Amino acid sequence: MKFGIIGAGNVGATIAHILLFKNYGDIYLLDIAEDIAKGKAIDLNQSKFLFNSEYSVKGGNDYLEIKDADFIIITAGLARKPGMSRDDLLFKNFEILKDICIKIKEFKKEPFIIVVSNPLDIMAYTAYKILGFSKSKILGMAGVLDSYRFMHFIQNTFETKTTKIEAMTLGSHGDTMVPLTSKVRVDGELLISKILPEKIKEIEEKTKNGGAEIVNLLKSGSAYYAPAAAVVRMIDAIVNDENIVLPCSVYAEGEYGINDIFIGLPALLNKNGFERVEILDISQDEKNKLLNSANSIKEQINKINNKI
């Protein structure tokens, strides 16, 4: 296989490193800062001997190098700074993503597209509308990352094994995300049976602010290890035809009463990409929060719809 990663920042380079470790295929790291992409590609290639990878990484700014890619991961865009929300990035990153998609649209091949750029759900919607690809081919990375953050704060509370936590978040990749507390299991038991509601609320709020906490601590830049891991988890599901449900930002067509937006939903992923949305038995409160999250995304989409 071949992977094109647009954006040679920390997220893009870390995705490349994990893919190299997994020995999936050749990688092209593309960035407007050509020398940075080339430099990181050399560094990555010099690391592959640790895990005996058969493949290599190239770097540059040539879109023709990814014209035959099986996957294109879009991480390009401005990163958040302290005090900045994902939505603050809306207009600037919209223009960046629009330009990228116009270039990709010229290719004869229709690769899987995974969007990482923020505000995530609106950027994934933009890619879908501009590219005109099947909805199965375009996904936004959000829910897997937010679920990992949810699991992190649950683990900190119970000090249980990583493999003993089942948790998922839906909705936007932002302040209106919806941690599915009613579905969380720790050591096989429902979370709601193990701790008080106020403690659950605290975990939910930490999850929602998980990215901002990292931004504030780093002072410059934002998270990249966990976002990269989340992207590769989605790639794993497709490459290995897992038929597994992962929370991803996908195009909604009536599921949970939501239409014509990208939003985090339980997506069945296999060799075809996004196969369908699984309808989970969630609480009425969670359904209401999911609809509220959808409305928040629609408000943002309305701001850029006339620019697509």
BAVO-967183 format. One record per residue (C-alpha): x, y, z; residue number from 1. Coordinates in steps of 0.05 Angstrom, whole numbers, plus 5000, padded with zeros to 4 digits. Example, Ala and Ser with C-alpha at 12.3 -4.5 7.8 and 13.67 -1.06 7.14 Angstrom:
BEGIN
RODO:east:north:up:k
RODO:5246:4910:5156:1
RODO:5273:4979:5143:2
// end
This chain:
BEGIN
RODO:east:north:up:k
RODO:5000:5000:5000:1
RODO:5018:5073:4996:2
RODO:5002:5128:5046:3
RODO:5002:5202:5034:4
RODO:5005:5245:5096:5
RODO:4991:5319:5084:6
RODO:5023:5360:5139:7
RODO:5092:5343:5165:8
RODO:5080:5370:5235:9
RODO:5082:5329:5298:10
RODO:5017:5292:5283:11
RODO:5034:5275:5211:12
RODO:5105:5253:5228:13
RODO:5082:5210:5286:14
RODO:5029:5176:5242:15
RODO:5086:5162:5192:16
RODO:5128:5132:5247:17
RODO:5074:5085:5272:18
RODO:5057:5063:5200:19
RODO:5130:5050:5187:20
RODO:5132:5007:5250:21
RODO:5071:4968:5226:22
RODO:5104:4955:5158:23
RODO:5041:4972:5119:24
RODO:5072:5007:5059:25
RODO:5111:5066:5031:26
RODO:5095:5136:5058:27
RODO:5100:5205:5027:28
RODO:5103:5262:5077:29
RODO:5078:5325:5043:30
RODO:5084:5396:5068:31
RODO:5089:5466:5040:32
RODO:5153:5470:5081:33
RODO:5189:5422:5034:34
RODO:5254:5418:5073:35
RODO:5219:5400:5138:36
RODO:5182:5343:5103:37
RODO:5248:5319:5073:38
RODO:5286:5324:5138:39
RODO:5234:5286:5177:40
RODO:5230:5233:5123:41
RODO:5305:5221:5129:42
RODO:5300:5217:5204:43
RODO:5242:5168:5199:44
RODO:5279:5124:5149:45
RODO:5339:5120:5196:46
RODO:5293:5094:5252:47
RODO:5263:5036:5212:48
RODO:5321:4989:5225:49
RODO:5296:4980:5297:50
RODO:5234:4945:5272:51
RODO:5260:4918:5205:52
RODO:5211:4956:5162:53
RODO:5213:4938:5089:54
RODO:5185:5005:5068:55
RODO:5209:5077:5066:56
RODO:5187:5149:5075:57
RODO:5197:5204:5025:58
RODO:5185:5278:5039:59
RODO:5170:5339:4997:60
RODO:5115:5384:4970:61
RODO:5096:5347:4906:62
RODO:5023:5325:4902:63
RODO:5038:5280:4843:64
RODO:5075:5235:4893:65
RODO:5009:5217:4926:66
RODO:4966:5210:4864:67
RODO:4964:5134:4872:68
RODO:4959:5132:4948:69
RODO:4911:5083:4980:70
RODO:4903:5128:5041:71
RODO:4911:5203:5047:72
RODO:4912:5231:5117:73
RODO:4902:5306:5122:74
RODO:4934:5337:5184:75
RODO:4952:5404:5153:76
RODO:4927:5468:5184:77
RODO:4940:5515:5242:78
RODO:4946:5485:5311:79
RODO:4911:5513:5372:80
RODO:4947:5561:5418:81
RODO:4931:5570:5492:82
RODO:4862:5600:5500:83
RODO:4841:5584:5429:84
RODO:4783:5538:5414:85
RODO:4779:5490:5355:86
RODO:4725:5534:5325:87
RODO:4772:5594:5325:88
RODO:4809:5557:5270:89
RODO:4748:5550:5226:90
RODO:4759:5599:5170:91
RODO:4834:5594:5163:92
RODO:4835:5519:5163:93
RODO:4775:5516:5116:94
RODO:4815:5552:5063:95
RODO:4875:5506:5073:96
RODO:4833:5443:5069:97
RODO:4794:5468:5009:98
RODO:4859:5479:4970:99
RODO:4884:5410:4989:100
RODO:4819:5376:4967:101
RODO:4819:5412:4900:102
RODO:4888:5383:4886:103
RODO:4867:5312:4909:104
RODO:4805:5315:4865:105
RODO:4849:5318:4803:106
RODO:4874:5247:4817:107
RODO:4842:5188:4780:108
RODO:4844:5146:4843:109
RODO:4793:5152:4900:110
RODO:4834:5137:4963:111
RODO:4809:5132:5034:112
RODO:4812:5201:5065:113
RODO:4822:5211:5140:114
RODO:4815:5283:5163:115
RODO:4850:5306:5226:116
RODO:4850:5381:5216:117
RODO:4807:5423:5264:118
RODO:4751:5440:5272:119
RODO:4747:5367:5255:120
RODO:4674:5353:5237:121
RODO:4669:5415:5193:122
RODO:4734:5399:5158:123
RODO:4711:5328:5144:124
RODO:4646:5355:5116:125
RODO:4685:5404:5072:126
RODO:4728:5346:5044:127
RODO:4665:5305:5029:128
RODO:4630:5362:4993:129
RODO:4690:5384:4952:130
RODO:4718:5316:4934:131
RODO:4651:5283:4917:132
RODO:4676:5215:4939:133
RODO:4631:5161:4968:134
RODO:4616:5173:5041:135
RODO:4649:5106:5056:136
RODO:4716:5135:5036:137
RODO:4718:5198:5080:138
RODO:4725:5196:5155:139
RODO:4743:5245:5208:140
RODO:4788:5225:5265:141
RODO:4756:5247:5330:142
RODO:4717:5195:5369:143
RODO:4774:5146:5375:144
RODO:4819:5200:5405:145
RODO:4765:5226:5451:146
RODO:4750:5155:5473:147
RODO:4823:5144:5489:148
RODO:4821:5207:5532:149
RODO:4758:5183:5566:150
RODO:4792:5116:5581:151
RODO:4853:5153:5608:152
RODO:4813:5191:5660:153
RODO:4773:5128:5678:154
RODO:4838:5090:5688:155
RODO:4866:5145:5732:156
RODO:4804:5138:5776:157
RODO:4805:5062:5783:158
RODO:4878:5044:5769:159
RODO:4852:4985:5728:160
RODO:4886:4951:5669:161
RODO:4882:4985:5601:162
RODO:4848:4924:5571:163
RODO:4794:4924:5624:164
RODO:4761:4990:5603:165
RODO:4706:4996:5550:166
RODO:4687:5068:5534:167
RODO:4664:5110:5475:168
RODO:4650:5183:5460:169
RODO:4604:5209:5404:170
RODO:4585:5277:5378:171
RODO:4631:5334:5359:172
RODO:4706:5337:5370:173
RODO:4696:5397:5415:174
RODO:4659:5424:5474:175
RODO:4594:5387:5458:176
RODO:4624:5317:5453:177
RODO:4583:5263:5486:178
RODO:4619:5212:5530:179
RODO:4572:5152:5531:180
RODO:4574:5141:5606:181
RODO:4516:5093:5605:182
RODO:4557:5044:5563:183
RODO:4623:5047:5601:184
RODO:4648:4983:5633:185
RODO:4707:4976:5681:186
RODO:4730:4906:5698:187
RODO:4665:4881:5667:188
RODO:4620:4925:5710:189
RODO:4580:4986:5689:190
RODO:4614:5051:5710:191
RODO:4549:5079:5736:192
RODO:4546:5023:5788:193
RODO:4616:5037:5814:194
RODO:4621:5112:5828:195
RODO:4577:5171:5846:196
RODO:4545:5215:5792:197
RODO:4587:5275:5811:198
RODO:4651:5236:5800:199
RODO:4625:5213:5733:200
RODO:4611:5285:5715:201
RODO:4682:5304:5734:202
RODO:4710:5249:5688:203
RODO:4666:5273:5631:204
RODO:4689:5345:5638:205
RODO:4762:5324:5640:206
RODO:4751:5285:5576:207
RODO:4720:5345:5541:208
RODO:4778:5389:5563:209
RODO:4832:5336:5551:210
RODO:4860:5369:5489:211
RODO:4859:5439:5519:212
RODO:4897:5415:5580:213
RODO:4953:5390:5536:214
RODO:4955:5454:5496:215
RODO:4960:5496:5560:216
RODO:5016:5453:5587:217
RODO:5057:5451:5522:218
RODO:5050:5527:5514:219
RODO:5064:5518:5439:220
RODO:5030:5465:5397:221
RODO:4980:5412:5414:222
RODO:4973:5337:5426:223
RODO:5003:5289:5374:224
RODO:5019:5220:5403:225
RODO:4947:5202:5419:226
RODO:4917:5234:5355:227
RODO:4967:5195:5313:228
RODO:4950:5130:5350:229
RODO:4876:5143:5337:230
RODO:4887:5152:5262:231
RODO:4927:5088:5257:232
RODO:4873:5051:5296:233
RODO:4824:5071:5241:234
RODO:4873:5049:5187:235
RODO:4882:4982:5222:236
RODO:4807:4970:5220:237
RODO:4804:4982:5145:238
RODO:4869:4948:5125:239
RODO:4853:4886:5166:240
RODO:4779:4884:5147:241
RODO:4761:4881:5221:242
RODO:4687:4896:5216:243
RODO:4693:4934:5281:244
RODO:4653:4992:5309:245
RODO:4696:5054:5323:246
RODO:4671:5124:5339:247
RODO:4689:5165:5277:248
RODO:4664:5229:5246:249
RODO:4622:5205:5187:250
RODO:4567:5231:5142:251
RODO:4499:5224:5177:252
RODO:4437:5207:5136:253
RODO:4383:5203:5189:254
RODO:4418:5162:5242:255
RODO:4399:5185:5312:256
RODO:4356:5238:5277:257
RODO:4417:5273:5247:258
RODO:4424:5292:5174:259
RODO:4474:5322:5125:260
RODO:4532:5335:5172:261
RODO:4595:5299:5194:262
RODO:4592:5280:5268:263
RODO:4621:5227:5313:264
RODO:4578:5164:5309:265
RODO:4590:5090:5321:266
RODO:4618:5071:5252:267
RODO:4627:5001:5227:268
RODO:4695:4999:5192:269
RODO:4721:4945:5145:270
RODO:4758:4938:5079:271
RODO:4706:4983:5046:272
RODO:4719:5038:5096:273
RODO:4657:5065:5131:274
RODO:4603:5012:5121:275
RODO:4546:5038:5164:276
RODO:4527:5070:5230:277
RODO:4510:5023:5287:278
RODO:4451:5046:5328:279
RODO:4468:5036:5402:280
RODO:4419:5034:5459:281
RODO:4439:5098:5494:282
RODO:4403:5139:5547:283
RODO:4353:5194:5529:284
RODO:4400:5245:5560:285
RODO:4456:5221:5514:286
RODO:4409:5225:5454:287
RODO:4391:5296:5472:288
RODO:4464:5315:5480:289
RODO:4480:5283:5413:290
RODO:4426:5325:5379:291
RODO:4453:5387:5414:292
RODO:4523:5370:5388:293
RODO:4495:5362:5318:294
RODO:4462:5431:5322:295
RODO:4528:5461:5343:296
RODO:4563:5430:5283:297
RODO:4507:5455:5236:298
RODO:4518:5526:5261:299
RODO:4591:5522:5242:300
RODO:4577:5489:5174:301
RODO:4528:5545:5157:302
RODO:4586:5595:5164:303
RODO:4625:5562:5108:304
RODO:4572:5528:5064:305
RODO:4570:5586:5015:306
RODO:4646:5581:5006:307
RODO:4648:5508:4986:308
// end
